[in-house]
Amino acid sequence: MQIDIHNLSFAYGHKSVIGGLSLTLNPGDYLVVRGKNGSGKTTFIKCLLGYNPVKTGMIFFDHEDINTFTKWMKFGYVSQKFEDFNYDYPITVNEMLSVYSLRRTNQSQRLKILDQLGILGIVNENVNNLSGGQLQRVFIARAMLNQPEVLILDEPTASIDKMNTEYFYQTVNSLHQTGITIILVTHNSDLGRLDLTHVLTMRQDMTYDFMTGDKFHTEEAE
């Protein structure tokens, strides 16, 4: 999916959070969105997902304005806190994937995704017994079962340890190699191990840097 953003602006009441942001992503790109808290990263994601309404002419998906776009199953979204999930309910990983998937899936499809993400061995585990890193990959599996063209990950490593963070980045790199577009939001400045194609740096004063991965890695090396 091609994503075009033209002079995107958004405000909460009288408080402007995003102003004059423009960029283009082609199918299969890997964009890292970075910046400090309050720079507008999550607001940007909510605009992309239609949670924050924007004016006509600001966001296009495959040349269609977001305000008429209806094919939202093309997006997979993994939030930081998983607000939509009730942890008190006893449910296995396999049961959760079958219940919470938007598409009808069979056991073979679920096992294939879990194997791809390196968590096949926990298919029958209660989700309440999982580590933060395992749970993070389970929610990615849930998003991937819907066969999205774009996978959006909002601060995915915020609640997992360093070892699981490294494995998580390897997992996302592997998913990107299948051709899916990745948009990863992070406050982490150490991006050298990511298979990224573009980096968007957002700041609280609503200034932005949008650069290709090659240019980013060259500047980081200098």
C-alpha positions in Angstrom: 0.0 0.0 0.0 1.3 3.5 -0.9 0.8 6.0 1.9 0.9 9.8 1.0 0.8 12.5 3.7 0.4 16.1 2.6 0.9 18.9 5.1 -0.7 16.9 7.9 -1.9 19.0 10.8 -3.7 18.0 14.0 -4.7 19.7 17.2 -6.4 18.7 20.4 -8.7 21.7 20.8 -6.5 24.8 20.6 -3.3 22.8 21.2 -1.5 21.9 17.9 0.4 18.7 18.1 1.3 18.0 14.4 1.8 20.7 11.8 3.0 20.6 8.2 4.1 17.0 8.1 4.6 15.5 4.6 6.0 12.1 3.5 5.4 9.2 1.2 5.8 5.5 1.9 5.8 2.9 -0.9 4.7 -0.7 -0.5 7.2 -2.7 1.5 8.9 0.3 3.2 10.0 0.1 6.8 9.5 3.4 8.6 10.8 4.1 12.1 9.0 7.1 13.8 11.1 8.4 16.7 11.0 11.3 19.1 10.7 12.2 22.7 7.4 12.0 24.7 5.1 14.8 23.6 6.5 15.0 20.0 3.3 13.7 18.5 4.3 10.1 17.6 1.2 8.4 18.9 -1.0 11.2 17.6 0.4 10.6 14.2 -0.4 6.9 14.4 -4.0 7.7 15.5 -4.3 10.0 12.5 -3.1 7.2 10.2 -5.6 4.7 11.7 -8.6 7.1 11.5 -8.9 7.5 15.2 -8.1 11.2 14.9 -10.2 12.8 12.2 -8.2 14.8 9.7 -9.1 17.2 6.9 -9.6 16.0 3.4 -6.5 16.0 1.3 -4.0 15.3 4.1 -3.7 11.4 4.1 -4.1 9.1 1.1 -3.9 5.3 1.0 -3.3 4.0 -2.6 -4.4 7.5 -3.8 -7.7 7.3 -1.9 -8.5 9.9 0.7 -8.6 8.6 4.3 -12.0 10.1 4.7 -13.5 7.7 2.2 -11.2 4.8 2.9 -13.0 1.6 4.2 -10.5 -1.2 3.8 -9.1 -1.0 7.3 -8.3 -4.8 7.5 -5.3 -3.9 5.4 -3.8 -2.5 8.6 -2.5 -4.4 11.5 -2.0 -2.5 14.7 -0.2 -3.5 17.9 -0.5 -0.9 20.7 1.8 -0.5 23.6 -0.6 -1.4 26.4 -3.2 -3.8 24.7 -6.1 -1.8 26.2 -8.6 -4.0 24.3 -7.7 -7.2 26.1 -9.1 -8.5 29.4 -6.2 -10.2 31.2 -8.5 -11.6 33.9 -10.2 -14.0 31.5 -8.5 -17.4 31.4 -7.6 -18.1 27.7 -4.9 -19.9 25.9 -2.8 -18.3 23.1 -4.5 -20.5 20.5 -8.0 -19.6 21.8 -7.2 -15.9 21.9 -6.0 -16.0 18.3 -9.1 -17.8 17.1 -11.5 -15.5 19.0 -9.8 -12.1 18.4 -8.8 -12.6 14.8 -10.9 -10.5 12.4 -10.6 -13.0 9.6 -11.8 -16.6 9.9 -8.7 -18.7 10.5 -7.9 -22.4 11.0 -5.5 -24.1 13.3 -2.9 -24.6 10.6 -2.8 -20.9 9.8 -2.4 -20.0 13.5 0.4 -22.5 14.1 2.2 -21.2 11.0 2.2 -17.6 12.3 3.3 -18.7 15.8 6.1 -20.7 14.3 7.2 -17.8 12.2 7.4 -15.6 15.3 9.3 -18.2 17.3 6.5 -18.9 19.8 5.0 -22.1 18.6 5.8 -23.8 21.9 3.4 -21.6 23.9 0.3 -22.2 21.7 -1.5 -23.9 24.6 -0.2 -21.6 27.4 -2.6 -19.3 29.4 -1.8 -15.8 28.2 -1.7 -14.6 31.8 1.4 -16.7 32.3 3.4 -15.3 29.5 6.4 -12.9 29.7 6.2 -9.4 28.3 8.2 -10.5 25.2 6.1 -13.5 24.6 2.9 -11.5 24.9 4.1 -8.9 22.5 4.7 -11.5 19.9 1.3 -13.1 20.5 -0.3 -9.7 19.7 1.8 -9.4 16.6 0.6 -12.9 15.6 -3.0 -11.7 16.1 -2.4 -8.8 13.8 -0.7 -10.9 11.2 -3.5 -13.4 11.0 -5.6 -10.7 9.4 -3.1 -10.6 6.5 -2.4 -6.8 6.7 -0.4 -4.9 4.1 0.7 -2.4 6.8 1.8 -3.4 10.3 1.9 -0.5 12.8 3.8 -1.1 16.1 3.5 1.6 18.8 6.4 1.6 21.3 6.5 -2.2 21.1 9.6 -2.7 23.3 8.6 -0.3 26.1 7.7 -3.1 28.6 10.2 -5.9 27.7 13.8 -6.5 28.7 16.9 -6.0 26.5 17.2 -9.7 25.4 13.5 -9.8 24.3 14.0 -6.4 22.6 16.8 -7.8 20.5 14.7 -10.9 19.5 11.7 -8.7 18.8 13.7 -6.5 16.4 14.9 -9.7 14.6 11.2 -10.8 14.4 10.1 -7.5 12.8 13.0 -7.6 10.4 11.9 -11.0 9.3 8.3 -9.9 8.8 9.5 -6.9 6.7 11.4 -9.3 4.4 8.0 -10.9 3.5 7.0 -7.6 1.8 4.8 -6.1 4.5 5.1 -2.4 5.2 6.3 -1.7 8.8 5.7 1.5 10.8 7.5 1.2 14.1 7.2 4.0 16.8 10.0 4.2 19.3 11.8 6.6 21.6 14.9 4.4 21.3 17.8 6.2 19.5 19.7 2.9 18.8 18.3 1.8 15.5 21.4 0.3 13.8 20.0 -3.3 14.0 16.7 -2.5 12.3 16.1 -3.3 8.6 14.6 0.2 8.1 14.2 2.1 4.9 13.1 5.5 6.3 13.3 7.4 9.6 10.9 10.1 10.7 12.1 12.2 13.6 9.4 14.2 15.3 9.9 17.1 17.8 7.8 19.0 20.2 8.2 22.2 18.2 6.6 20.5 15.2 9.7 20.3 13.1 10.5 17.0 11.4 13.3 15.1 9.6 12.3 12.5 7.1 15.3 10.6 5.6 16.1 7.3 3.9 17.7 4.5 5.8 20.9 4.8 3.9 21.3 8.5 4.8 20.3 7.8 8.4 22.9 5.1 8.9 25.6 7.3 7.2 24.8 10.1 9.6 24.8 7.8 12.6 28.2 6.5 11.6 29.7 9.9 11.3 
